[in-house]
């Protein structure tokens, strides 16, 4: 299940589609990923500042991986946070299969 929330910024179908595509790619890498909640917001005073993208991903129905990245460009913040989560998912996957 994927949920994309826009907090204090206009909804972007392009950003939603990009997040959905990236989450599907993560699920192909690790099929225990069950949920992803992405929150896109603006940090800074009165909307001046960077975009913040937070991902909360549930692995195996119980473990949560959470990452937040900021960037002046929303799509770059999405790129950064998925890079971070991809590393976390890989580490989690490697730990489960190390035995």
For each residue, the residues with C-beta under 8 A, 3 or more apart:
1: 34 35 36
2: 19 20 23 35 36 37 38
3: 35 36 37 38
4: 15 16 19 20 38 40
5: 37 38 39 40
6: 9 10 11 12 40 41
7: 39 40 41
8: 41 42 47
9: 6 12 40 41 42 47 51 74
10: 6
11: 6 16
12: 6 9 15 16 40 74
13: 16 17
14: 17 18 75
15: 4 12 18 19 40 74 75 78
16: 4 11 12 13 19 20
17: 13 14 20 21
18: 14 15 21 22 75 78
19: 2 4 15 16 22 23 36 38 78
20: 2 4 16 17 23 24
21: 17 18 24 25
22: 18 19 25 26 78 82
23: 2 19 20 26 27 33 36 38
24: 20 21 27 28
25: 21 22 28 29
26: 22 23 29 30 33 36 57 82 85 86 89
27: 23 24 30 31 33
28: 24 25 31
29: 25 26 86 89 90 93
30: 26 27 33 59 89 92 93
31: 27 28
32: 59 60 61
33: 23 26 27 30 36 57 58 59 89
34: 1 58 59 60 61
35: 1 2 3 56 57 58
36: 1 2 3 19 23 26 33 55 56 57 58
37: 2 3 5 55 56 57
38: 2 3 4 5 19 23 53 54 55 56
39: 5 7 52 53 54 56
40: 4 5 6 7 9 12 15 51 52 53 74 77 78
41: 6 7 8 9 51 52 54
42: 8 9 47 49 50 51 52
43: 49 50 51 52 70
44: 47 48 49 50
45: 48 49
46:
47: 8 9 42 44
48: 44 45
49: 42 43 44 45 72
50: 42 43 44 70 71 72 77
51: 9 40 41 42 43 70 71 72 73 74 77
52: 39 40 41 42 43 68 69 70 77
53: 38 39 40 68 69 70 74 77 78 80 81
54: 38 39 41 66 67 68 81
55: 36 37 38 65 66 67 68 81 82 84 85
56: 35 36 37 38 39 64 65 66
57: 26 33 35 36 37 64 65 66 85 88 89
58: 33 34 35 36 61 62 63 64 65
59: 30 32 33 34 62 63 64 65 89 92
60: 32 34 63
61: 32 34 58
62: 58 59
63: 58 59 60 92
64: 56 57 58 59
65: 55 56 57 58 59 85 88 89 92
66: 54 55 56 57
67: 54 55 81 84 85 88
68: 52 53 54 55 81
69: 52 53 77 80 81 84
70: 43 50 51 52 53 77
71: 50 51 74 76 77 80
72: 49 50 51 76
73: 51 76 77
74: 9 12 15 40 51 53 71 77 78
75: 14 15 18 78 79
76: 71 72 73 79 80
77: 40 50 51 52 53 69 70 71 73 74 80 81
78: 15 18 19 22 40 53 74 75 81 82
79: 75 76 82 83
80: 53 69 71 76 77 83 84
81: 53 54 55 67 68 69 77 78 84 85
82: 22 26 55 78 79 85 86
83: 79 80 86 87
84: 55 67 69 80 81 87 88
85: 26 55 57 65 67 81 82 88 89
86: 26 29 82 83 89 90
87: 83 84 90 91
88: 57 65 67 84 85 91 92
89: 26 29 30 33 57 59 65 85 86 92 93
90: 29 86 87 93 94
91: 87 88 94 95
92: 30 59 63 65 88 89 95 96
93: 29 30 89 90 96 97
94: 90 91 97 98
95: 91 92 98
96: 92 93
97: 93 94
98: 94 95
99:
